[in-house]
Every structure is written in C-alpha cells, then in structure tokens.
Amino acid sequence: MTGIKVGLVGAGLLGLTHSFCLKAISDAGLMDVKVTKVYDPNVAAADSLVENLGVEKRVASADEIFDDDNIDTVYITTPTLYHKELVCKAAAAGKNVFCEKPLYINYEGAKEMAAEIEKAKIVSGVGLVLRFSPTLNFILEKINTPDIGRPIFFSIRDDQCLPIKGLHHTTWRVNEEESGGGTLIEHSIHDIDLFSWLFGNIKLKDVDIKYHPEYQGIDNYVRIVAELKPRDGIAMEGILTSIWHDMIGRPSNRRLEIVFDKLFIATDHDFLGPIEITEGDGEVKIVEKDEILSTSLTTLGIVDSKIRDFFMGLDYETFGVYTLEDYFFLKAIVEKGVYSPGFDIAVSAHKLVHDIYSMGNK
C-alpha cells in the first residue's frame, strides 16, 4: 500500500477531531495517510477542514467519495440516523469503514450494518474510544492482577451538559428521530461498552429512566443496576448513572469507582488520570499522568521509541485518545488485520442499550 487515502463523511465535531488526528499521525511520520475528500451538507464546516486541516477537497455528495477508486477508507461522522445508509454504501464499494458511535438509532439497524460489514470483508471499526483511554487501560491491568481478592462493586456516574451547547454547535442530539434517544444511546453507550470490556457478562437487575421535559423521547437520566461476573463466576454489583444536565460550565465527567477485597480504585478522569488506588494494607496512592500514560502505552503494545515519544507528547484533554484510536485503525489497515472494537462489539453494546430502554419503559 502506497498510502491510505481517506474520505470523510461528516464535518462536525467528530469529523474535525478525526481530521486533526489523522493529520497529526501523518505529520509525525507514523503513517502515510491523507484525507482527500470531505462531504457535509454544511458547506462552511467542510470548507473549514479544507482550509485549516489540510483536507484536499470538499465534494458535493457522499457518493463522490464512495465512487472514488483512489479512496480506500471512509470515516462516517454524521448524525446517527444517517450511519446505516452510509456505512452500507461504503462497504458495498469495498472501502474500509470507521463509523462513529452509536452505530444507529436502534439495535435492529445496528445488526443490519454489522451483517453488511461482515459480508464486505473489509477492515472496519467503531468509535468506542474509551478502549484506548490510558486511564482505563491502566485500570484494566490493575483489576486483572492476582491477589486482589473477590470483586465487590463497580460504579460509573457519567454527567454531561446537554450536548447542544459549547463544543456541540448543532441540535440533532436532542431530536429523537436523528439520535435514537438521549444520554444512554448517544453518550453512555461508551459506559455500557466499558462495563462489558472491564467485567464481562452483564445481567440487568433494575432500570430507572427519566426524560427531558422539553425534548420528546430524549432521556436525560438513566440509572441501571446490574450483576457482573468478572472472575471465577463471583458476582459483583455494577451501577451506572448517566445524566444530561444544563450546566455548560461543568466539564463532562465520568466518576469511576471499583472495589475488590484488596483493591480500591477511583478516578474522575476517564482519559488520563490521576487515579486514586489503595492496595491491600497499603496507604492511598495517587497515580499521576506520566506513569498512567507510560504503563498504558505498554499495555496497548506501543514499544517503539518514536511512536511512544509521539503519544507521550499528546494532549489527552483534547485529541490524544482519539489519535490513539485512529492510529490503531490505520495500523489494522496497513497490516490487513482486525481492528477492535469492531461492529460486533458495538452491536453487543446496542443490544444492552435496547434491553435497558425496554426494561425502563415497561
């Protein structure tokens, strides 16, 4: 392969994010990659990527990307409603496909997308970006060490300002037809995937859902209680509380707490620490960012000094974790390998989201 040529469909917040990350990877000499075409009905947003992030050309339709034989890879970063049609078209054209989460507005559509991806035999991936978080990779290694005893408890409180303000310049996320729902499907599908990734099988026990008074069908409070069995069949309780509030001055926040017999972990920083840890009879320890990042890069298999230096120098408050995500997707393309998280993993998360909505709306 002489180089990866990317077509981008969607020039909003995540289209901008991936454009920035792909350019950073290219500029650092880690991969030969170039975004050659972008399509968005918002012409000004597409033009901004051309003017500021080195995208070669804005085009008048997504089909101009799918029909371009020089483009081998497509990123889909549109509102959720349009994912299915675009992903299926890209796969039918033989393009490698990266689709942002959630896959679609409902579970049935997500399954259809995964079936088309499987049929196409392409490299594919889904934007469940928390799997590349240094914080969470550090935690994953900790909870898989021996001698920490029985698992007892895991909780996430995930709160975010209603995503129609600040960095979110559009309102589609509070339109049920375009988003499929509110804080659970649009935002906390990340948390649902995190439950499965860290702790395996999930059995729902209780669900409470409240809906926004202004936006029909948009949940702004979801609380689930689940039984998790991460180790030797021993059950632990897991609780997720997901909230959309109206405080633009409060940064989006995930508070994680994990308790085993001989391990306590807590953090408010889902991308890059610090992390509070107590092990056995030891005292409380605060693990700082450099240690977290260095350890997690090793866990992710990044040992080459040039690549490590690049990722050690990124800003993980902004684009750092997304750059890791894009690097591994490009690496799978170059190596003709399998990228994870893929559509199968995303469909599993959608199944849980579907079950939570069904239980909570009975």
Secondary structure, DSSP 4 states (H G I P E B T S, - for coil): ---EEEEEE--SHHHHHHHHHHHHHHHTTS--EEEEEEE-S-HHHHHHHHHHH---EE-S-THHHHT-TT--EEEE-S-GGGHHHHHHHHHHTT-EEEEPSS-SSSHHHHHHHHHHHHHHT--EEE--GGGG-HHHHHHHHHHTSSS---EEEEEEEEEEE-TTSTT----GGG-HHHHSSSIIIIITHHHHHHHHHHH--EEEEEEEEEE-SSSTT-EEEEEEEEEEEEETTEEEEEEEEEEEES-TTSPPEEEEEEEETTEEEEES-TTT--EEEEETTPPPEEE-HHHHHHHHHHHTT---HHHHHHHHTS-TTTTHHHHHHHHHHHHHHHTT---SS-HHHHHHHHHHHHHHHHHHT-
